Amino acid sequence: MVSRIGNLEHGLAGIARWRVDDETHLPKSPRLAPAYAPSGQRLNEILRRPSLDERLPDLLAPEWVTPDLMEPSVMSATRRDVAQTLRFASMPMADGTDPEPEEREAFMAAAELLETGIVLDEEIRTALAALLRG
């Protein structure tokens, strides 16, 4: 049954002309509106927003990492390649353009940091081999 609700603003003249058939009623058994109860987890996400310090590691870390990349030899080779690329980026280009001094310093510092990691990897590998030999 489709109920039709008419205009609610009626004057005395309009009420006098109402017929019984014109009167509309609310349904006999009204449906209850679904209760809104937010889940606790969602409510905590809304009320306790993470700070930048908490969000930054999540933004920098990849969602998934290929397991092959986590092997020590692959990681060392990747570090060597990236350090070489950074050193190449800090040099003047063949077309005569030079990187800005700030860019050159940043590329060199990043390359040196990676090369330090490579040296430390080699020292750790050497120490582990000596330890396993007894």
PyRosetta script that sets phi, psi and omega in degrees:
from pyrosetta import init, pose_from_sequence

init()
pose = pose_from_sequence("MVSRIGNLEHGLAGIARWRVDDETHLPKSPRLAPAYAPSGQRLNEILRRPSLDERLPDLLAPEWVTPDLMEPSVMSATRRDVAQTLRFASMPMADGTDPEPEEREAFMAAAELLETGIVLDEEIRTALAALLRG")
pose.set_psi(1, 127.0)
pose.set_omega(1, 179.4)
pose.set_phi(2, -95.5)
pose.set_psi(2, 122.1)
pose.set_omega(2, 179.6)
pose.set_phi(3, -97.5)
pose.set_psi(3, 142.0)
pose.set_omega(3, -179.2)
pose.set_phi(4, -116.2)
pose.set_psi(4, 126.5)
pose.set_omega(4, 178.7)
pose.set_phi(5, -103.4)
pose.set_psi(5, 123.8)
pose.set_omega(5, -178.1)
pose.set_phi(6, -86.6)
pose.set_psi(6, -175.3)
pose.set_omega(6, 178.7)
pose.set_phi(7, -64.2)
pose.set_psi(7, 133.0)
pose.set_omega(7, -176.5)
pose.set_phi(8, -89.7)
pose.set_psi(8, -9.0)
pose.set_omega(8, -180.0)
pose.set_phi(9, -96.1)
pose.set_psi(9, 99.6)
pose.set_omega(9, 179.5)
pose.set_phi(10, -124.6)
pose.set_psi(10, 136.2)
pose.set_omega(10, 174.4)
pose.set_phi(11, -88.1)
pose.set_psi(11, -177.8)
pose.set_omega(11, 179.8)
pose.set_phi(12, -61.8)
pose.set_psi(12, -36.5)
pose.set_omega(12, -179.1)
pose.set_phi(13, -67.9)
pose.set_psi(13, -38.1)
pose.set_omega(13, 179.6)
pose.set_phi(14, -67.5)
pose.set_psi(14, -37.8)
pose.set_omega(14, -180.0)
pose.set_phi(15, -68.1)
pose.set_psi(15, -37.2)
pose.set_omega(15, -179.3)
pose.set_phi(16, -65.3)
pose.set_psi(16, -28.0)
pose.set_omega(16, -178.4)
pose.set_phi(17, -93.1)
pose.set_psi(17, 2.3)
pose.set_omega(17, 179.6)
pose.set_phi(18, -67.3)
pose.set_psi(18, 142.1)
pose.set_omega(18, 173.3)
pose.set_phi(19, -107.3)
pose.set_psi(19, 163.6)
pose.set_omega(19, -179.6)
pose.set_phi(20, -62.5)
pose.set_psi(20, -37.0)
pose.set_omega(20, -178.7)
pose.set_phi(21, -67.8)
pose.set_psi(21, -23.3)
pose.set_omega(21, -178.0)
pose.set_phi(22, -77.4)
pose.set_psi(22, -19.8)
pose.set_omega(22, -175.6)
pose.set_phi(23, -71.4)
pose.set_psi(23, 132.0)
pose.set_omega(23, 178.6)
pose.set_phi(24, -113.4)
pose.set_psi(24, 142.9)
pose.set_omega(24, -178.4)
pose.set_phi(25, -121.4)
pose.set_psi(25, 157.9)
pose.set_omega(25, 173.0)
pose.set_phi(26, -71.4)
pose.set_psi(26, 156.2)
pose.set_omega(26, 178.5)
pose.set_phi(27, -58.5)
pose.set_psi(27, 152.0)
pose.set_omega(27, -178.3)
pose.set_phi(28, -67.1)
pose.set_psi(28, -44.6)
pose.set_omega(28, -179.4)
pose.set_phi(29, -117.0)
pose.set_psi(29, 92.6)
pose.set_omega(29, -177.4)
pose.set_phi(30, -71.0)
pose.set_psi(30, 145.1)
pose.set_omega(30, 174.6)
pose.set_phi(31, -76.4)
pose.set_psi(31, 141.9)
pose.set_omega(31, 176.6)
pose.set_phi(32, -82.5)
pose.set_psi(32, 140.4)
pose.set_omega(32, 177.5)
pose.set_phi(33, -68.9)
pose.set_psi(33, 144.6)
pose.set_omega(33, 178.7)
pose.set_phi(34, -63.8)
pose.set_psi(34, 138.1)
pose.set_omega(34, -179.4)
pose.set_phi(35, -74.0)
pose.set_psi(35, 136.1)
pose.set_omega(35, 178.1)
pose.set_phi(36, -96.1)
pose.set_psi(36, 113.0)
pose.set_omega(36, 176.6)
pose.set_phi(37, -132.7)
pose.set_psi(37, 98.9)
pose.set_omega(37, -178.4)
pose.set_phi(38, -65.8)
pose.set_psi(38, 145.7)
pose.set_omega(38, 178.1)
pose.set_phi(39, -69.5)
pose.set_psi(39, 151.0)
pose.set_omega(39, -177.6)
pose.set_phi(40, -61.3)
pose.set_psi(40, -38.5)
pose.set_omega(40, -178.4)
pose.set_phi(41, -65.6)
pose.set_psi(41, -45.3)
pose.set_omega(41, -179.9)
pose.set_phi(42, -64.6)
pose.set_psi(42, -38.8)
pose.set_omega(42, 178.8)
pose.set_phi(43, -64.6)
pose.set_psi(43, -39.9)
pose.set_omega(43, 176.8)
pose.set_phi(44, -65.0)
pose.set_psi(44, -36.1)
pose.set_omega(44, 177.8)
pose.set_phi(45, -63.9)
pose.set_psi(45, -34.6)
pose.set_omega(45, -179.3)
pose.set_phi(46, -76.9)
pose.set_psi(46, -45.9)
pose.set_omega(46, -174.2)
pose.set_phi(47, -78.1)
pose.set_psi(47, -36.5)
pose.set_omega(47, -177.9)
pose.set_phi(48, -110.7)
pose.set_psi(48, 85.3)
pose.set_omega(48, 179.0)
pose.set_phi(49, -76.5)
pose.set_psi(49, 135.8)
pose.set_omega(49, -179.4)
pose.set_phi(50, -71.0)
pose.set_psi(50, 148.4)
pose.set_omega(50, 178.4)
pose.set_phi(51, -77.1)
pose.set_psi(51, 172.6)
pose.set_omega(51, 179.8)
pose.set_phi(52, -63.4)
pose.set_psi(52, -37.1)
pose.set_omega(52, 178.8)
pose.set_phi(53, -63.3)
pose.set_psi(53, -31.9)
pose.set_omega(53, 179.0)
pose.set_phi(54, -81.2)
pose.set_psi(54, -31.3)
pose.set_omega(54, -177.8)
pose.set_phi(55, -82.6)
pose.set_psi(55, -30.5)
pose.set_omega(55, -173.6)
pose.set_phi(56, -58.6)
pose.set_psi(56, -46.8)
pose.set_omega(56, 178.3)
pose.set_phi(57, -60.9)
pose.set_psi(57, -36.0)
pose.set_omega(57, 178.5)
pose.set_phi(58, -66.9)
pose.set_psi(58, -34.5)
pose.set_omega(58, -179.7)
pose.set_phi(59, -74.4)
pose.set_psi(59, -30.6)
pose.set_omega(59, -177.9)
pose.set_phi(60, -84.7)
pose.set_psi(60, -28.8)
pose.set_omega(60, -178.0)
pose.set_phi(61, -80.5)
pose.set_psi(61, 135.6)
pose.set_omega(61, 177.6)
pose.set_phi(62, -69.1)
pose.set_psi(62, 156.5)
pose.set_omega(62, -179.6)
pose.set_phi(63, -70.1)
pose.set_psi(63, -33.9)
pose.set_omega(63, 177.7)
pose.set_phi(64, -146.2)
pose.set_psi(64, 150.4)
pose.set_omega(64, -179.6)
pose.set_phi(65, -125.1)
pose.set_psi(65, 133.3)
pose.set_omega(65, 176.6)
pose.set_phi(66, -65.3)
pose.set_psi(66, 128.9)
pose.set_omega(66, -177.1)
pose.set_phi(67, -58.6)
pose.set_psi(67, -29.7)
pose.set_omega(67, -180.0)
pose.set_phi(68, -62.9)
pose.set_psi(68, -31.0)
pose.set_omega(68, -179.1)
pose.set_phi(69, -69.2)
pose.set_psi(69, -20.4)
pose.set_omega(69, -177.9)
pose.set_phi(70, -86.0)
pose.set_psi(70, -3.9)
pose.set_omega(70, 176.0)
pose.set_phi(71, -69.9)
pose.set_psi(71, 138.2)
pose.set_omega(71, -175.6)
pose.set_phi(72, -57.6)
pose.set_psi(72, -40.3)
pose.set_omega(72, -177.9)
pose.set_phi(73, -67.9)
pose.set_psi(73, -39.4)
pose.set_omega(73, 178.9)
pose.set_phi(74, -68.1)
pose.set_psi(74, -39.6)
pose.set_omega(74, 180.0)
pose.set_phi(75, -66.3)
pose.set_psi(75, -39.9)
pose.set_omega(75, 178.0)
pose.set_phi(76, -65.8)
pose.set_psi(76, -42.2)
pose.set_omega(76, 178.7)
pose.set_phi(77, -64.4)
pose.set_psi(77, -38.5)
pose.set_omega(77, 178.1)
pose.set_phi(78, -65.5)
pose.set_psi(78, -41.3)
pose.set_omega(78, 177.0)
pose.set_phi(79, -61.5)
pose.set_psi(79, -43.4)
pose.set_omega(79, 178.8)
pose.set_phi(80, -61.0)
pose.set_psi(80, -44.0)
pose.set_omega(80, -179.1)
pose.set_phi(81, -64.8)
pose.set_psi(81, -41.9)
pose.set_omega(81, -179.3)
pose.set_phi(82, -68.6)
pose.set_psi(82, -40.9)
pose.set_omega(82, 177.5)
pose.set_phi(83, -61.6)
pose.set_psi(83, -41.6)
pose.set_omega(83, 178.3)
pose.set_phi(84, -64.3)
pose.set_psi(84, -41.0)
pose.set_omega(84, 179.1)
pose.set_phi(85, -64.8)
pose.set_psi(85, -39.9)
pose.set_omega(85, 178.6)
pose.set_phi(86, -67.4)
pose.set_psi(86, -39.8)
pose.set_omega(86, 176.1)
pose.set_phi(87, -62.6)
pose.set_psi(87, -41.0)
pose.set_omega(87, 179.0)
pose.set_phi(88, -64.5)
pose.set_psi(88, -38.1)
pose.set_omega(88, -179.4)
pose.set_phi(89, -69.0)
pose.set_psi(89, -22.3)
pose.set_omega(89, -179.4)
pose.set_phi(90, -84.6)
pose.set_psi(90, -9.2)
pose.set_omega(90, -178.6)
pose.set_phi(91, -89.4)
pose.set_psi(91, 159.8)
pose.set_omega(91, 174.9)
pose.set_phi(92, -64.2)
pose.set_psi(92, 145.8)
pose.set_omega(92, -178.8)
pose.set_phi(93, -82.3)
pose.set_psi(93, 164.5)
pose.set_omega(93, -179.3)
pose.set_phi(94, -66.2)
pose.set_psi(94, -28.1)
pose.set_omega(94, -179.2)
pose.set_phi(95, -82.6)
pose.set_psi(95, 4.1)
pose.set_omega(95, 176.0)
pose.set_phi(96, 94.0)
pose.set_psi(96, -2.7)
pose.set_omega(96, 178.9)
pose.set_phi(97, -83.8)
pose.set_psi(97, 138.9)
pose.set_omega(97, 178.8)
pose.set_phi(98, -110.7)
pose.set_psi(98, 145.9)
pose.set_omega(98, 172.4)
pose.set_phi(99, -69.4)
pose.set_psi(99, 155.1)
pose.set_omega(99, 177.1)
pose.set_phi(100, -61.8)
pose.set_psi(100, 153.0)
pose.set_omega(100, -179.2)
pose.set_phi(101, -57.8)
pose.set_psi(101, -37.7)
pose.set_omega(101, 179.0)
pose.set_phi(102, -66.1)
pose.set_psi(102, -40.5)
pose.set_omega(102, 178.7)
pose.set_phi(103, -65.1)
pose.set_psi(103, -42.5)
pose.set_omega(103, 179.9)
pose.set_phi(104, -60.8)
pose.set_psi(104, -44.7)
pose.set_omega(104, 179.3)
pose.set_phi(105, -63.2)
pose.set_psi(105, -41.1)
pose.set_omega(105, -179.8)
pose.set_phi(106, -65.5)
pose.set_psi(106, -43.4)
pose.set_omega(106, 178.8)
pose.set_phi(107, -63.4)
pose.set_psi(107, -42.4)
pose.set_omega(107, -179.4)
pose.set_phi(108, -66.8)
pose.set_psi(108, -41.1)
pose.set_omega(108, 179.7)
pose.set_phi(109, -64.4)
pose.set_psi(109, -41.6)
pose.set_omega(109, 179.2)
pose.set_phi(110, -66.0)
pose.set_psi(110, -40.9)
pose.set_omega(110, 178.5)
pose.set_phi(111, -64.0)
pose.set_psi(111, -42.5)
pose.set_omega(111, 178.6)
pose.set_phi(112, -63.7)
pose.set_psi(112, -38.9)
pose.set_omega(112, 178.4)
pose.set_phi(113, -62.8)
pose.set_psi(113, -44.2)
pose.set_omega(113, 178.3)
pose.set_phi(114, -65.6)
pose.set_psi(114, -39.5)
pose.set_omega(114, 179.1)
pose.set_phi(115, -66.2)
pose.set_psi(115, -33.8)
pose.set_omega(115, 174.6)
pose.set_phi(116, -63.1)
pose.set_psi(116, -41.9)
pose.set_omega(116, 176.6)
pose.set_phi(117, -62.5)
pose.set_psi(117, -36.9)
pose.set_omega(117, 178.8)
pose.set_phi(118, -65.1)
pose.set_psi(118, -43.7)
pose.set_omega(118, 179.3)
pose.set_phi(119, -63.6)
pose.set_psi(119, -42.4)
pose.set_omega(119, 179.2)
pose.set_phi(120, -65.1)
pose.set_psi(120, -37.9)
pose.set_omega(120, 176.0)
pose.set_phi(121, -59.3)
pose.set_psi(121, -44.2)
pose.set_omega(121, -179.3)
pose.set_phi(122, -65.1)
pose.set_psi(122, -40.5)
pose.set_omega(122, 178.8)
pose.set_phi(123, -65.2)
pose.set_psi(123, -40.7)
pose.set_omega(123, 178.7)
pose.set_phi(124, -64.8)
pose.set_psi(124, -42.2)
pose.set_omega(124, 179.7)
pose.set_phi(125, -63.2)
pose.set_psi(125, -40.8)
pose.set_omega(125, 179.1)
pose.set_phi(126, -65.2)
pose.set_psi(126, -43.1)
pose.set_omega(126, -179.6)
pose.set_phi(127, -66.7)
pose.set_psi(127, -40.2)
pose.set_omega(127, 177.6)
pose.set_phi(128, -64.7)
pose.set_psi(128, -38.7)
pose.set_omega(128, 179.1)
pose.set_phi(129, -65.1)
pose.set_psi(129, -41.3)
pose.set_omega(129, 178.7)
pose.set_phi(130, -65.9)
pose.set_psi(130, -38.8)
pose.set_omega(130, 179.3)
pose.set_phi(131, -65.8)
pose.set_psi(131, -41.4)
pose.set_omega(131, -179.3)
pose.set_phi(132, -71.0)
pose.set_psi(132, -28.4)
pose.set_omega(132, 177.7)
pose.set_phi(133, -71.6)
pose.set_psi(133, -26.0)
pose.set_omega(133, 176.6)
pose.set_phi(134, 94.9)
pose.dump_pdb("model.pdb")
